[in-house]
């Protein structure tokens, strides 16, 4: 039998693959547990049990620079021209490992406790209601740009204390920075990310300086207290870590919510019997609906880890310096874990999807994301009971962060 060439199936730069990667995932799962993907020199892992286990395996890391130089790890340092992006990205807790990750996450987690999220609920529901009211009054429009995007951006901006007049700057900055998370981004994408990193960082430095003079009840003011609180002469949070944390909270705090909203409604509109059942009992099904939509069309399709020491995995040696690509979208459609995984089932109760990750990098904002999704879906189900598709949507070019470019609907 001829060995499988993963590159014939896994084609993240192809529009048809981005539009529907799930048949290819099924073939990858059937062919084995791990596949070397030559174009990016990564190991693809498509099964749920393996992805879940490797997310928790401390022999792998989001970064290697806490233990090795680029040269020691056998990697080439990023181009000097990309340095502003990497300075911003590498000081955020998503790309840090303990002890720095532990220190920063402990500080930031205070903003995402169940009690804090519960206090945010009235604000989230008020924002969702206003957006949906305006959307329905206009007879519909682009659900992505008019409801899905504004809600989580507004919530995170509110938490950070970003003035309302400045909030239109945030989504373009975030989109440009997140372009670098795709596989093998080109130089134009890198240049856009560098520009956005410089502009966003400069903006936050000014905001931090203003909050130092006039502190408020926002998260930036709370982080300044952490920055200024020294124990034995040791600063608990550097200014760069503060800036990187704010950017991460915006990027991670809305990308998944935006794409789950748009992708989710597109899935519902393609499954009218499921949508009819939800409309008949929204209060009963809404919680399981949100989880099922996140599983069925995962907003984050792939998550990368570096192999920090030689390991044996599925009969394959993964040497130190290798990179593992954990296929979240495939894991969430694995029939070994989910009954009838290619069917949208809004009443699915046993649903351990990994869309929020696992292990020490499990999404800190998962409770807030669920709150936002329940608020927006709940309002649309209530106020747009005849919501219908007005134009066939198109998928954006991104694969790692996968979503529609627009979703034109009528109320």
C-alpha positions as CSV (number, residue, x, y, z in Angstrom):
1,X,0.0,0.0,0.0
2,X,1.3,3.5,-0.9
3,X,1.8,5.6,2.3
4,X,-0.5,8.5,2.6
5,X,0.9,11.9,1.6
6,X,-0.9,14.3,4.0
7,X,-0.3,17.2,1.6
8,X,-2.9,15.6,-0.8
9,X,-5.6,16.0,1.9
10,X,-4.5,18.8,4.2
11,X,-4.5,21.9,1.9
12,X,-5.0,25.0,4.2
13,X,-4.3,27.4,1.4
14,X,-7.1,26.0,-0.8
15,X,-10.5,27.7,-0.8
16,X,-12.4,24.4,-1.2
17,X,-10.6,22.9,1.8
18,X,-11.2,25.9,4.0
19,X,-14.9,25.8,3.1
20,X,-15.2,22.2,4.1
21,X,-12.1,20.5,5.7
22,X,-14.1,17.7,7.4
23,X,-14.0,15.0,4.7
24,X,-10.2,15.4,4.6
25,X,-10.0,15.1,8.3
26,X,-11.9,11.8,8.2
27,X,-9.3,10.4,5.8
28,X,-6.5,11.6,8.0
29,X,-8.0,10.0,11.1
30,X,-8.6,6.7,9.2
31,X,-5.0,6.7,7.9
32,X,-3.3,7.0,11.4
33,X,-2.7,9.0,14.5
34,X,0.1,11.3,13.4
35,X,1.2,12.4,9.9
36,X,4.3,14.4,8.9
37,X,3.2,17.4,6.8
38,X,6.2,18.4,4.7
39,X,5.1,21.9,3.5
40,X,5.4,23.3,7.1
41,X,7.5,20.5,8.6
42,X,4.8,19.8,11.2
43,X,3.2,16.6,12.7
44,X,-0.5,16.6,12.2
45,X,-2.6,15.0,15.0
46,X,-6.2,14.4,14.0
47,X,-7.8,12.3,16.8
48,X,-9.7,13.7,19.8
49,X,-8.0,11.5,22.5
50,X,-4.5,12.4,21.2
51,X,-5.2,16.1,20.8
52,X,-6.6,16.2,24.3
53,X,-3.7,14.3,25.8
54,X,-1.0,16.4,24.0
55,X,-2.6,19.6,25.1
56,X,-1.8,18.5,28.6
57,X,1.6,17.0,28.0
58,X,4.3,19.2,29.5
59,X,6.9,17.8,27.2
60,X,5.3,20.1,24.7
61,X,5.1,23.9,24.9
62,X,3.6,26.9,23.2
63,X,7.1,28.4,23.4
64,X,10.6,27.0,23.7
65,X,12.5,30.2,24.5
66,X,12.0,29.7,28.2
67,X,14.5,26.8,27.8
68,X,16.4,27.2,24.6
69,X,17.8,29.8,22.2
70,X,16.7,29.6,18.6
71,X,20.0,28.0,17.7
72,X,19.9,25.4,20.5
73,X,16.5,24.4,19.4
74,X,17.5,24.1,15.8
75,X,15.3,26.9,14.6
76,X,16.0,30.1,12.7
77,X,15.2,33.4,14.5
78,X,12.4,35.5,13.0
79,X,13.4,38.2,10.6
80,X,14.4,41.5,12.4
81,X,11.7,43.3,10.5
82,X,9.0,41.2,12.3
83,X,10.4,42.0,15.8
84,X,7.5,44.4,16.8
85,X,5.0,41.6,16.3
86,X,7.0,39.0,18.1
87,X,7.7,41.3,21.0
88,X,4.0,41.9,21.4
89,X,3.0,38.3,20.9
90,X,5.8,36.6,22.9
91,X,5.0,38.5,26.1
92,X,1.3,37.4,26.1
93,X,0.5,34.5,28.4
94,X,-0.8,32.3,25.5
95,X,2.8,32.1,24.2
96,X,4.5,31.9,27.6
97,X,5.3,28.9,29.7
98,X,5.7,28.6,33.5
99,X,6.7,30.4,35.6
100,X,5.9,33.5,33.7
101,X,2.6,32.1,32.3
102,X,1.6,31.1,35.8
103,X,2.3,34.5,37.3
104,X,0.4,36.5,34.6
105,X,-2.5,34.1,34.4
106,X,-3.0,34.3,38.2
107,X,-3.2,38.1,37.9
108,X,-5.5,38.2,34.9
109,X,-7.8,35.3,36.1
110,X,-9.2,37.6,38.7
111,X,-11.1,39.4,35.9
112,X,-12.7,36.2,34.7
113,X,-13.9,34.5,37.9
114,X,-17.5,33.2,37.8
115,X,-18.6,36.1,40.1
116,X,-17.0,38.7,37.8
117,X,-18.6,37.2,34.7
118,X,-21.9,37.1,36.5
119,X,-21.6,40.8,37.2
120,X,-21.0,41.4,33.5
121,X,-24.1,39.6,32.5
122,X,-26.5,42.6,32.6
123,X,-24.0,44.6,30.4
124,X,-23.6,41.8,27.9
125,X,-27.4,41.3,27.6
126,X,-28.0,45.0,27.3
127,X,-25.4,45.3,24.5
128,X,-26.8,42.2,22.7
129,X,-30.3,43.5,22.9
130,X,-29.4,46.9,21.5
131,X,-27.5,45.4,18.6
132,X,-30.2,42.9,17.7
133,X,-32.9,45.6,18.0
134,X,-31.0,47.8,15.6
135,X,-30.4,44.9,13.3
136,X,-34.0,43.8,13.1
137,X,-35.2,47.4,12.7
138,X,-33.2,47.6,9.6
139,X,-34.7,44.4,8.3
140,X,-31.4,42.5,8.6
141,X,-28.1,42.9,7.0
142,X,-24.6,41.4,7.5
143,X,-25.0,39.4,10.8
144,X,-21.2,39.2,11.0
145,X,-20.3,42.9,11.0
146,X,-23.5,44.2,12.7
147,X,-24.0,41.7,15.5
148,X,-21.3,39.0,15.8
149,X,-18.3,41.4,15.8
150,X,-19.5,44.4,17.8
151,X,-20.7,42.5,20.8
152,X,-17.5,40.8,22.0
153,X,-15.4,43.8,21.0
154,X,-17.6,46.1,23.0
155,X,-17.5,43.8,26.1
156,X,-13.7,43.4,26.0
157,X,-13.3,47.2,25.4
158,X,-15.6,47.9,28.4
159,X,-13.5,45.6,30.6
160,X,-10.2,47.2,29.5
161,X,-11.7,50.7,29.8
162,X,-11.1,51.7,26.2
163,X,-13.2,54.8,25.3
164,X,-16.1,54.2,23.0
165,X,-14.7,56.6,20.4
166,X,-11.6,54.5,20.0
167,X,-13.2,51.1,19.7
168,X,-13.5,51.0,15.9
169,X,-9.7,50.8,15.9
170,X,-9.6,47.5,17.7
171,X,-11.1,45.0,15.2
172,X,-8.8,46.0,12.3
173,X,-5.7,45.8,14.6
174,X,-6.8,42.4,15.9
175,X,-7.4,41.1,12.4
176,X,-4.0,42.2,11.2
177,X,-2.2,40.7,14.1
178,X,-4.1,37.4,13.9
179,X,-3.1,37.0,10.3
180,X,0.3,35.9,11.6
181,X,-1.3,32.8,13.3
182,X,-2.0,31.3,9.9
183,X,0.4,28.7,8.5
184,X,3.3,30.2,6.7
185,X,2.0,33.8,6.4
186,X,3.4,35.9,3.5
187,X,5.4,39.1,3.8
188,X,2.3,41.3,3.2
189,X,0.5,39.7,6.1
190,X,3.6,40.1,8.3
191,X,4.0,43.7,7.4
192,X,0.3,44.3,8.3
193,X,0.8,42.5,11.6
194,X,3.9,44.6,12.4
195,X,2.1,47.8,11.6
196,X,-0.8,46.9,13.8
197,X,1.5,45.7,16.6
198,X,3.3,49.1,16.6
199,X,0.0,51.1,16.5
200,X,-1.8,49.0,19.1
201,X,1.2,49.0,21.5
202,X,1.6,52.8,21.2
203,X,-2.1,53.3,21.8
204,X,-2.0,51.1,24.9
205,X,1.1,52.9,26.3
206,X,-0.9,56.1,26.1
207,X,-3.9,54.5,27.7
208,X,-1.8,53.1,30.5
209,X,-0.2,56.5,31.1
210,X,-3.7,58.1,31.3
211,X,-4.9,55.4,33.7
212,X,-1.9,56.0,36.0
213,X,-3.1,59.5,36.4
214,X,-6.8,58.8,36.5
215,X,-7.4,55.2,37.5
216,X,-10.8,53.6,37.0
217,X,-12.6,50.3,37.7
218,X,-11.3,48.8,34.5
219,X,-8.8,45.9,34.0
220,X,-6.0,48.2,32.7
221,X,-6.2,50.1,36.0
222,X,-6.1,46.8,37.9
223,X,-3.0,45.6,35.9
224,X,-1.3,48.9,36.7
225,X,-1.7,48.1,40.4
226,X,-0.1,44.7,39.7
227,X,2.7,46.5,37.8
228,X,3.4,48.8,40.7
229,X,3.1,46.2,43.4
230,X,6.7,45.0,44.1
231,X,7.5,42.2,46.4
232,X,11.1,42.1,47.5
233,X,12.0,44.4,44.7
234,X,10.5,42.1,42.0
235,X,7.9,43.7,39.7
236,X,4.9,41.4,39.3
237,X,4.0,42.6,35.8
238,X,6.2,44.5,33.3
239,X,4.7,47.1,31.1
240,X,5.3,45.0,28.0
241,X,3.5,42.1,29.6
242,X,0.6,44.4,30.5
243,X,0.4,45.6,26.8
244,X,0.7,42.1,25.5
245,X,-2.0,40.9,27.9
246,X,-4.4,43.6,26.8
247,X,-3.9,42.7,23.1
248,X,-4.3,39.0,23.8
249,X,-7.5,39.6,25.7
250,X,-8.9,41.5,22.8
251,X,-7.8,39.0,20.2
252,X,-8.7,35.8,22.0
253,X,-11.7,37.5,23.7
254,X,-13.6,38.0,20.5
255,X,-12.2,36.0,17.5
256,X,-13.8,32.7,18.7
257,X,-17.1,34.4,19.7
258,X,-17.3,36.2,16.3
259,X,-16.8,33.1,14.3
260,X,-18.9,30.9,16.4
261,X,-21.8,33.3,16.0
262,X,-21.5,33.6,12.2
263,X,-20.5,30.0,11.5
264,X,-23.1,28.9,14.0
265,X,-26.0,30.7,12.3
266,X,-24.8,29.4,8.9
267,X,-24.9,25.9,10.3
268,X,-28.4,26.5,11.8
269,X,-29.7,27.8,8.5
270,X,-28.4,24.7,6.7
271,X,-30.2,22.5,9.2
272,X,-33.7,23.8,9.3
273,X,-35.2,21.0,11.4
274,X,-32.6,21.6,14.1
275,X,-33.3,25.4,13.9
276,X,-37.1,24.7,14.2
277,X,-36.5,22.6,17.3
278,X,-34.4,25.4,18.9
279,X,-37.0,28.0,18.1
280,X,-39.6,25.9,19.7
281,X,-37.7,25.5,22.9
282,X,-34.9,28.1,23.1
283,X,-34.7,28.2,26.9
284,X,-34.3,24.5,27.0
285,X,-31.8,24.0,24.2
286,X,-29.7,27.2,24.2
287,X,-26.9,25.9,26.5
288,X,-26.4,22.6,24.5
289,X,-26.8,24.6,21.3
290,X,-23.8,26.8,22.0
291,X,-21.6,23.8,22.8
292,X,-22.7,21.9,19.8
293,X,-22.1,24.8,17.4
294,X,-18.6,25.2,18.8
295,X,-18.0,21.5,18.2
296,X,-19.7,21.2,14.8
297,X,-17.8,24.1,13.1
298,X,-14.8,24.9,15.3
299,X,-13.6,28.5,15.1
300,X,-10.0,27.6,15.9
301,X,-9.1,24.7,13.6
302,X,-5.5,24.2,14.6
303,X,-3.3,24.8,17.6
304,X,0.5,24.4,17.6
305,X,2.9,23.0,20.2
306,X,6.7,22.7,20.2
307,X,8.3,19.4,21.2
308,X,10.7,20.3,24.0
309,X,12.3,16.9,24.4
310,X,12.4,13.7,22.3
311,X,9.1,11.8,22.7
312,X,7.6,8.6,21.3
313,X,4.0,9.1,20.1
314,X,1.8,6.6,18.3
315,X,4.9,4.6,17.4
316,X,6.6,7.6,15.9
317,X,9.6,9.4,17.3
318,X,9.0,13.2,17.5
319,X,12.4,14.8,18.1
320,X,13.1,17.9,20.1
321,X,12.6,20.9,17.9
322,X,9.6,19.4,16.1
323,X,6.3,21.2,15.8
324,X,3.0,19.5,16.4
325,X,-0.2,20.8,14.7
326,X,-3.2,19.7,16.8
327,X,-6.3,19.6,14.6
328,X,-9.1,20.8,16.8
329,X,-11.6,20.7,13.9
330,X,-10.8,17.1,13.3
331,X,-10.8,16.2,16.9
332,X,-14.3,17.6,17.4
333,X,-15.6,15.4,14.5
334,X,-13.9,12.2,15.7
335,X,-16.4,9.3,15.7
336,X,-14.4,7.6,18.4
337,X,-15.6,10.3,20.8
338,X,-18.8,11.7,19.3
339,X,-21.8,9.7,18.1
340,X,-22.7,10.6,14.5
341,X,-20.2,13.5,14.6
342,X,-21.0,15.0,11.2
343,X,-24.6,15.5,12.3
344,X,-25.6,18.8,14.0
345,X,-27.5,17.7,17.1
346,X,-28.5,20.7,19.3
347,X,-29.6,18.4,22.1
348,X,-26.2,16.6,22.3
349,X,-25.5,16.3,26.1
350,X,-22.2,14.4,26.0
351,X,-20.1,17.0,24.3
352,X,-16.5,17.3,25.5
353,X,-15.3,19.5,22.5
354,X,-11.9,21.0,22.8
355,X,-12.7,24.3,21.1
356,X,-11.4,26.2,24.2
357,X,-8.3,24.0,24.4
358,X,-7.1,22.1,27.5
359,X,-4.3,22.1,30.1
360,X,-2.6,25.2,31.4
361,X,-3.5,27.2,28.3
362,X,-7.3,26.4,28.5
363,X,-9.1,29.6,27.4
364,X,-9.4,31.9,30.4
365,X,-12.3,33.7,28.8
366,X,-14.5,30.6,28.1
367,X,-17.2,31.6,30.6
368,X,-17.4,35.1,29.1
369,X,-17.5,33.7,25.6
370,X,-20.4,31.4,26.5
371,X,-22.3,34.3,28.1
372,X,-21.9,36.5,25.0
373,X,-23.0,33.6,22.7
374,X,-26.0,32.8,24.8
375,X,-27.0,36.5,24.9
376,X,-26.7,37.1,21.1
377,X,-28.3,33.8,20.0
378,X,-31.0,34.3,22.6
379,X,-31.9,37.8,21.4
380,X,-31.9,36.7,17.7
381,X,-34.1,33.7,18.4
382,X,-36.5,36.0,20.3
383,X,-36.6,39.0,18.1
384,X,-35.9,37.5,14.6
385,X,-38.0,34.3,14.6
386,X,-38.1,34.2,10.8
387,X,-34.4,34.9,10.3
388,X,-33.4,33.6,6.8
389,X,-30.5,33.6,4.5
390,X,-30.4,36.5,1.9
391,X,-27.2,35.6,0.1
392,X,-24.9,32.6,-0.1
393,X,-22.0,33.3,2.3
394,X,-18.3,33.0,1.5
395,X,-15.5,31.7,3.7
396,X,-12.6,34.0,4.5
397,X,-9.1,32.9,3.4
398,X,-7.9,32.0,6.9
399,X,-7.8,28.4,8.0
400,X,-6.4,28.4,11.5
401,X,-8.9,31.0,12.6
402,X,-11.7,30.0,10.2
403,X,-14.8,32.1,9.6
404,X,-17.1,33.6,7.0
405,X,-16.4,37.0,5.4
406,X,-20.1,38.0,5.8
407,X,-23.5,36.5,6.5
408,X,-26.3,38.4,4.8
409,X,-29.7,37.6,6.3
410,X,-33.2,39.0,6.5
411,X,-35.3,39.3,9.7
